[in-house]
Amino acid sequence: MEVKIGVQHAPREIVLESGLAAEEVERAVADALAGKAQLLSLVDDRGRKVLVPADRLAYVEIGEPTVRKVGFGAM
């Protein structure tokens, strides 16, 4: 699952590939925004943990990973 996180006052978004289901990511974001957690904590496919303060979240985009096309296509 590809997750893009926008952070307030940061020029770039955080993009990570996670093995979590969309519902699990959505639940973690909802808990952070509801004040149940002070940090949004997600783990990517490589085992790296991403922590974002809940009060700095601008947006979270959850979607399927993009498949990169390789090779030459017919024109």
Steps between C-alpha positions, in 0.01 A plus 500: 500500500641839404455772764571870441510724805491878477660679793426863587790741444696235305567549127486129412262218579602169655443202269528143623398150398333315786384143538203617705147488362327829414266457798793465741668816367170687516446385861850618601438841339157531663646415843771763458252767392254412779771552761531132598865512389736798484691349208398335176723194490531286185753235396606467136584183306868526596424509871565873544265681735359839402377723782306822433359724775120482478461877527721550190303273262373686194363202304543126453446336161452122497514308172632206310867514400570614147644237270795626302495404135827379354586467137385653177136521405345512158462851368 
